Amino acid sequence: MNIKMIVTDLDGTLLREDKTISERTLTAIGQCKAKGIKTVYATGRGSTSMTLLPHQLLDGRVCCNGATAHAGDVLVYSKLIEIDSVRDLLIACNKAGFRVAAEYGGMHYSNFNVAETFPLLRQFKEVEFSNHNIDVEKIYAIIDSTEVVELIRQYLSKDLYLQESRDGFAFVMHKEALKSAATASLAKYWGIEQSEIAAFGDDLNDIDLLEYCGVGIAMGNALCDVKAAADQICDTNENDGIAVWLEENLL
């Protein structure tokens, strides 16, 4: 396999359920990097995802489902949502009593105490959305009922899309904020062909990435739709699925 770039989702993929990475997986990725293979993570999380893994482990990162892509510290892709285009959505969610937040640069601008709900997230500000004037990387709401998604759909413009996750979030993104598009920008930056990329994922927001890359690998714990979209299936995130695949195919 002529693979020059590895892209991996975080939750349910690179990370185990306790949000750690096994030593075997760290070693395998490090060995790939030593061979000159570019290593990238692509996550729905914002820039705070960098706190979950060793900074030196990876060459690039795709955050907020593809809203941004960095090669090292260089921003190579950015698709932000203009705040005025989602202000009514945010206000409507707030009036309905739904927990919602707008994220930018690792800061969560919300109508609830984010740290009480997600102890690992400390960077947040409770704001009045009617006065909030910062463009954002993504909007997310906690799906406490089907009414959350139904309300959000009423406020989606043609420049936005809605993505639900397996862990109970509804994400609103710029239509060009996709893991595949952000990954393509990194590949172009490094002079890597689409066919030379291998990607790993487990959730619905990974499907476009797996379909785009030369080799798309679904985790053993992936959703059925993700497995159907993949070229291959590896073991689960709890059983070092990524490490085993890298050892067998690249190392």
N, C-alpha and C positions, 0 to 999 in steps of 0.2 A: 504494500500500500504506500503510495506516494503522498503521505499526509504531512502538510507543513503548518497546520494550524488546528488546534483543539479548542472547542468552545463548549462550556458546560453550564447548565443551569445550577443554581445553588440548592434551594430547599427541595428535599426529596430526591436529589440527584448527587451532587458533590457532597452535600452535608448529610450526616446521619440525623436521625430524629431528635437527638439531643443537641443538634446544631454544631457538632464537631466534625472534623475530618480525620479519618484513620491514618495512622502512620504509613500503612501500605499505600494508600492513595497519594499521600504527600510525596512519598518516595518515587512512585511511578510518574507523577506529573513532573517532579524535579528532574528525573532522568530524561523525560521527553524534552524538557526545556534545555537540558545540557546538550541534546542532539540538534538543537537549533529550531525545534518546533515551537511556534508561537502558542502561548497558553492564555486563554481568555475565559472569563465568566460572563454569563448573560442572565440577568435576574430581573424580577419584577420589583425588587427592593431598590431603594435609592442609594445615594453615595455612602450611607452608613453601613452598607454591606461590607465595606472594606475592613470593618472591625472584626469580621467573622473569620478571616483567614489571613495567613502571613502575606504581607504586602509584596515581598520579593518573589512569591510563588508564581505570580501571573504577569504577563506582558500587557494585558489590556482588560478593559471591563465595559460591559454594556449594562446600563442601569435603567430602572423604571420601564421595563418591557421594551426598551429600544428608543426611549426618548433621548438618551445620550450615549455616546461611545467615546472612550478615552484610550489612546495608545500611550501607556505610561501616564504622564501628566498632560499630554496634548489632547485637547478636545477635537475630535475629528467628525463628530455627528451630533446634531442637536435639533429636536423637533418639539418645541414647547407649545403649550396651549395658551392662547391669549385669555387672560382672566375675564375680560368682558364677555367672551363667548360662553363661559360656564358660570357666570355670576348668578343667573336665575336658577340654574340647577342647584348650586350650593345653598342658596337661600331657601329653595323649595324643600330640600332635604332637611335643613335646619328646622323649618316650620313644622315639618312632619315628625320631628323628633328622632330622625335617623342620624347615626354617628357618621360623619363625613370629614374628609381632610383633603387639603390641596398641598402637594409636596413640591419643594424646589430646593436644590442645593443641600439636601439632608435635613432641612427644616420642615416640620409638619405643621401647617396652619389649619387649625381644626376647631370644631365646636364641642369637643370633649377632651377630657384629660387623657392624652394618648399614653402617658407613662403608666397610668393605673391599669389600662387595658393591655398594654404591651410593655412589660417592665424593662426590656432591653432598649426601648426607644426613649431617649431623654430629650432630644431636640424637638420641642414643639411649642407652639404658641396658640392659645385659644383666642380667636379673633371674631369680629363681626364681618361676615362675608360681604355685606353691603359696602364696607369701607376698605376691603382688601384690594390692593392694586399691584400685586406681583404675579407675573406670568408663571405658569407652573409646568412641571414635568409630567405630573399625573394627578388625577383625582381618584380617591378611593373611598368607598363606603363599606361599612360592615353589614353583611346581609343577615339581618335578624328576622326578616320575613320576605316573602315574594313581592310584597309591596315596594320594597326598596328598589328592586330591579325595574319594576313596572314604572315607577316614578321617573327613574333616571332615563329610561327610553323616551319618555315624553319630551325631554329637553336636549336630546342629542342632535347636533347639527350634522351636516354632510361632511364636515371636516374632522369628526370625532368617531370613535368606535368604543363599544362596551365589551369588556372581557371579564367573565366570571372565573374565579379560581376554585380549586378543590377545597381550599381551607376557609371559604366563606367570605371572600372579598369580591366586590364589584369594582373593576378598574375602568376609568374613562381616560382614553388616550388620544393623542393626535393621530390621524389616520395613517401618517407615515412613521409613527413611532412603533416600529416592529423589530423584534430581535433579529430577523433576517436582514432587514435593511441596514441596521446598525452594524451587524457583523460584516456585511458586504463592504461597508465603508472602511472598516479596519483591514479587511483583506486587500482592498485597493491601496490603502496607505502603505501596506507592507509588500505589495506586489505579489500577492498569493491568489491563485486561481480558485474559483468556486469548487472545482472538483478535488482540490487539495485540502478541504476542510472536513473535519469530523466533529459532529455535535452530539451532545447528550442532553436528554430532558425527560420529564415525567408528567407535565401538566399541559393543559390546553394552550397556554400561551407559549409553549415550546414547539407546537406543530409547524408553524411557518418556518422556524429555524431548522428543524429536522428535514423538512421538505426542500429547503434551499441548499443545504450543504451537500457536499459530495457523498458523505456517508452520514446518515441520520440514525442514531442509536437510542432506542427507548429503554429506560430502566425497567427492571423486572417488576417494580412496584408502580409503573406508569399506568395512567388511565387507558382504557381499551382503545379510545380514539387516537391516543398518542402512539400506541403500539402499531395500530393499523397504518399510520402515516410514516412509520420508520422503516429503514432498510434492514435494520438488525435489532435484536433485543439482547441486552446484557443482564447480569444479575442485579439484585436490588441494591439500593443505597446502603442498606445495613450490612450487606455481604460483599462490600468492596467491588461493586459492579464495574465502576470506571477503571479501577486499578487492574482488574482481571482482563478487561478488554484491551487496555493499553499494553499489558505484558504479553498478551497473546498475539496482538496485531502489529504493534510498533516497536516493542522492545525485545 
